[in-house]
Amino acid sequence: MKLTFLGTGEACDPNRLNTSLLLETGSDYHLLDCGFTVPHAFFGHCHDPEQLKTLWISHFHGDHFFGVPLLLLRLWEMGRQGPLHIIMGVPAEEKIRTALELAYPNFQERLQFPVHFTQLTPGEKFNYQDLHYMSAGTIHSQPSFALKIKNEKKSFYYSGDGRATREGEELMQGCDLIVHEAFTLEDRLESHGSIASCLSLQIKSACNTMALVHLARETREEEKELAKILSENKDILLPTDGEQLIL
């Protein structure tokens, strides 16, 4: 598995793209979240319209799904023919089609490739070839879901937005990598994670490596405190846009 952090920022960060991950398994691509600023970054990596096989949407805030209309438009423009699987913790089709109609009226009737919508509820599995997808709810301001992807050799967990639930903590056990949002330094928002809570989760999960994303702009300005945390916790990463990891 090869993971690219297409974006690592929160919704309004002027210096970073919206948080989004690109997973490569062989020649197949799998995209996790697709906010306002993500499609251009994605197509900077993807030049074959057939490579993208699945799209996971953690929740319906704009910085996590408003890039989908442009993603579909560009894939169509590039001549895609194969199906795309869009996976979400709640029914997704109506909202995706509404966003597409608002962005490009009457366009969806012209799509030449099928789009399959799958609701992945906690406790269920979605399988794509040798990949297994499992989800858990998070504590956020609207329904939001974390995702674990695994194959026979490796596994990783992506939080989306929100604090981890007990089910999420169980899902991240033993993962090779946890990618978790850490909006603030300390716990002060009910609907967002923090660096402090992530440090605790990393210990509980027995995970080798944790990458922190979706930091608030004000949190990133605490440079001395961040540097201290990273120097004391060598298994904690603060990735930049475009950074890659091999699992």
C-alpha positions as CSV (number, residue, x, y, z in Angstrom):
1,M,0.0,0.0,0.0
2,K,1.2,3.5,-0.9
3,L,-0.5,6.5,0.7
4,T,-0.4,10.1,-0.5
5,F,-1.7,12.9,1.6
6,L,-3.3,14.9,-1.2
7,G,-4.4,17.5,1.5
8,T,-3.9,17.9,5.2
9,G,-5.8,21.0,6.0
10,E,-9.2,22.0,7.5
11,A,-12.0,23.7,5.6
12,C,-10.7,27.3,5.6
13,D,-6.9,26.8,5.7
14,P,-5.4,29.0,3.0
15,N,-2.1,27.2,3.0
16,R,-3.2,23.6,2.8
17,L,-5.7,21.6,0.7
18,N,-8.7,19.9,2.3
19,T,-7.8,16.7,4.0
20,S,-7.8,13.8,1.5
21,L,-5.9,10.6,1.1
22,L,-5.0,8.7,-2.0
23,L,-4.3,5.0,-1.5
24,E,-2.5,3.0,-4.2
25,T,-2.7,-0.8,-4.4
26,G,-0.8,-1.9,-7.4
27,S,-2.2,0.1,-10.3
28,D,-5.5,0.8,-8.5
29,Y,-6.3,4.1,-6.8
30,H,-8.7,4.6,-3.9
31,L,-9.6,8.1,-2.8
32,L,-10.7,9.0,0.8
33,D,-12.7,12.3,0.9
34,C,-12.9,14.8,-1.9
35,G,-13.5,18.4,-0.7
36,F,-13.5,21.7,-2.5
37,T,-9.7,21.8,-3.3
38,V,-9.0,18.1,-3.8
39,P,-9.7,17.2,-7.5
40,H,-6.8,19.2,-9.0
41,A,-4.4,17.6,-6.6
42,F,-5.9,14.1,-7.4
43,F,-5.5,14.7,-11.2
44,G,-1.9,15.8,-10.6
45,H,-1.3,12.1,-9.6
46,C,-3.8,10.3,-11.8
47,H,-3.5,10.4,-15.6
48,D,-5.5,7.3,-16.3
49,P,-9.3,7.8,-15.9
50,E,-9.8,4.1,-15.1
51,Q,-7.4,3.9,-12.1
52,L,-9.7,5.3,-9.5
53,K,-11.8,2.3,-8.2
54,T,-13.4,3.5,-5.0
55,L,-14.2,6.9,-3.3
56,W,-14.9,7.0,0.4
57,I,-16.8,10.0,1.8
58,S,-16.5,10.3,5.6
59,H,-19.4,12.9,5.9
60,F,-21.3,15.6,4.1
61,H,-19.4,18.7,5.0
62,G,-18.2,20.7,1.9
63,D,-14.5,20.2,2.6
64,H,-15.0,16.5,2.4
65,F,-17.4,16.0,-0.6
66,F,-17.9,19.2,-2.6
67,G,-15.1,18.2,-5.0
68,V,-17.1,15.2,-6.2
69,P,-18.9,16.9,-9.1
70,L,-15.5,18.1,-10.6
71,L,-14.0,14.7,-10.0
72,L,-16.8,13.0,-12.0
73,L,-16.7,15.7,-14.7
74,R,-13.0,15.3,-15.3
75,L,-13.2,11.5,-15.3
76,W,-15.9,11.7,-17.9
77,E,-13.9,14.2,-19.9
78,M,-10.9,11.8,-19.9
79,G,-13.2,9.1,-21.3
80,R,-13.7,6.8,-18.3
81,Q,-15.8,3.7,-19.0
82,G,-15.4,1.5,-15.9
83,P,-17.6,1.7,-12.8
84,L,-16.8,3.9,-9.8
85,H,-17.8,2.8,-6.3
86,I,-18.8,5.6,-3.9
87,I,-19.0,4.4,-0.3
88,M,-20.4,6.3,2.6
89,G,-21.7,5.5,6.1
90,V,-25.2,6.9,5.3
91,P,-27.2,6.9,2.1
92,A,-25.1,9.0,-0.3
93,E,-26.7,8.9,-3.7
94,E,-29.3,11.7,-3.3
95,K,-26.8,14.3,-2.0
96,I,-24.1,13.4,-4.6
97,R,-26.6,13.7,-7.4
98,T,-28.0,17.0,-6.0
99,A,-24.5,18.5,-5.8
100,L,-23.7,17.3,-9.3
101,E,-26.9,18.9,-10.7
102,L,-26.1,22.2,-8.9
103,A,-22.6,22.3,-10.2
104,Y,-23.2,21.1,-13.7
105,P,-27.0,21.0,-14.6
106,N,-28.1,18.1,-16.8
107,F,-24.6,16.7,-16.8
108,Q,-25.2,13.4,-15.0
109,E,-27.4,12.2,-17.8
110,R,-24.2,12.3,-20.0
111,L,-22.0,10.2,-17.8
112,Q,-20.7,7.3,-19.8
113,F,-19.6,5.2,-16.8
114,P,-21.7,3.7,-14.0
115,V,-21.5,5.1,-10.4
116,H,-22.4,2.5,-7.7
117,F,-23.4,3.9,-4.3
118,T,-22.8,1.7,-1.2
119,Q,-23.8,2.4,2.3
120,L,-21.2,0.9,4.7
121,T,-22.7,0.8,8.2
122,P,-20.6,-0.1,11.3
123,G,-20.4,-3.9,11.7
124,E,-20.6,-4.5,8.0
125,K,-17.8,-5.0,5.4
126,F,-17.3,-3.8,1.8
127,N,-14.8,-5.8,-0.2
128,Y,-13.0,-4.6,-3.3
129,Q,-10.7,-7.3,-4.7
130,D,-8.3,-8.0,-1.8
131,L,-9.2,-4.8,0.2
132,H,-11.6,-5.0,3.1
133,Y,-13.4,-1.8,4.3
134,M,-14.9,-1.4,7.8
135,S,-16.4,1.7,9.4
136,A,-17.2,3.2,12.8
137,G,-19.1,6.3,13.7
138,T,-17.2,9.3,15.1
139,I,-18.4,12.1,17.4
140,H,-19.0,15.1,15.1
141,S,-21.6,17.8,14.3
142,Q,-23.3,15.5,11.8
143,P,-23.2,11.8,11.0
144,S,-19.5,11.0,10.3
145,F,-17.6,7.8,9.9
146,A,-14.1,6.6,10.3
147,L,-12.8,3.9,7.9
148,K,-10.4,1.0,8.3
149,I,-8.9,-0.6,5.1
150,K,-6.9,-3.8,5.3
151,N,-5.5,-6.5,3.1
152,E,-3.7,-9.6,4.0
153,K,-0.5,-7.7,5.0
154,K,-1.4,-4.2,6.0
155,S,-4.1,-2.0,7.5
156,F,-4.7,1.6,8.2
157,Y,-7.4,3.7,9.8
158,Y,-8.7,7.1,8.7
159,S,-10.8,9.1,11.1
160,G,-12.5,11.6,8.9
161,D,-13.7,14.3,11.3
162,G,-14.7,13.9,14.9
163,R,-13.6,12.3,18.1
164,A,-13.1,8.6,18.3
165,T,-15.9,6.4,19.7
166,R,-15.4,3.1,21.5
167,E,-16.2,1.3,18.2
168,G,-13.6,3.4,16.5
169,E,-11.0,2.6,19.1
170,E,-11.7,-1.1,18.6
171,L,-11.4,-0.7,14.8
172,M,-8.0,1.0,15.0
173,Q,-6.4,-1.8,17.2
174,G,-3.2,-3.1,15.6
175,C,-3.3,-0.9,12.5
176,D,0.0,-0.2,10.8
177,L,-1.0,3.5,10.5
178,I,-3.7,5.7,12.0
179,V,-4.5,9.0,10.2
180,H,-6.5,11.1,12.6
181,E,-7.9,14.6,12.7
182,A,-6.4,16.8,15.5
183,F,-8.2,20.1,15.3
184,T,-6.9,21.5,18.6
185,L,-4.0,21.0,21.0
186,E,-6.2,20.0,23.9
187,D,-9.8,18.7,24.1
188,R,-12.0,21.7,23.9
189,L,-14.5,21.0,21.1
190,E,-17.1,18.2,21.5
191,S,-17.1,17.5,17.7
192,H,-13.4,17.5,16.9
193,G,-10.4,15.5,18.0
194,S,-7.3,17.0,19.6
195,I,-3.6,16.3,19.6
196,A,-3.8,15.3,23.2
197,S,-6.6,12.7,22.6
198,C,-4.7,11.4,19.5
199,L,-1.6,10.8,21.6
200,S,-3.7,8.7,24.0
201,L,-5.3,6.8,21.1
202,Q,-1.9,6.0,19.6
203,I,-0.9,4.3,22.9
204,K,-4.2,2.5,23.3
205,S,-4.2,1.1,19.8
206,A,-0.7,-0.2,19.8
207,C,-0.3,1.4,16.4
208,N,3.2,1.9,15.1
209,T,2.6,5.2,13.5
210,M,0.0,8.0,13.7
211,A,-0.3,10.9,11.3
212,L,-2.2,14.1,12.4
213,V,-4.2,16.0,9.9
214,H,-7.0,18.7,9.7
215,L,-5.3,20.9,12.4
216,A,-7.0,24.2,12.9
217,R,-5.1,27.2,11.6
218,E,-4.7,28.5,15.1
219,T,-3.3,25.1,16.2
220,R,-0.6,25.2,13.5
221,E,0.5,28.6,14.7
222,E,1.5,26.9,18.0
223,E,4.8,26.0,16.4
224,K,6.9,25.6,19.6
225,E,4.3,23.4,21.2
226,L,4.0,21.3,18.0
227,A,7.7,20.9,17.7
228,K,8.0,19.8,21.3
229,I,5.2,17.2,20.9
230,L,6.8,15.8,17.7
231,S,10.3,15.6,19.3
232,E,8.9,13.7,22.3
233,N,6.8,11.3,20.2
234,K,8.8,9.9,17.3
235,D,5.9,7.8,16.0
236,I,3.7,10.9,15.5
237,L,3.8,12.5,12.1
238,L,2.6,15.9,10.9
239,P,2.4,15.3,7.2
240,T,2.4,18.0,4.5
241,D,0.3,18.1,1.3
242,G,1.8,15.7,-1.2
243,E,3.7,13.7,1.3
244,Q,3.8,9.9,0.8
245,L,4.1,6.8,3.0
246,I,4.7,3.2,2.1
247,L,2.8,0.8,4.4
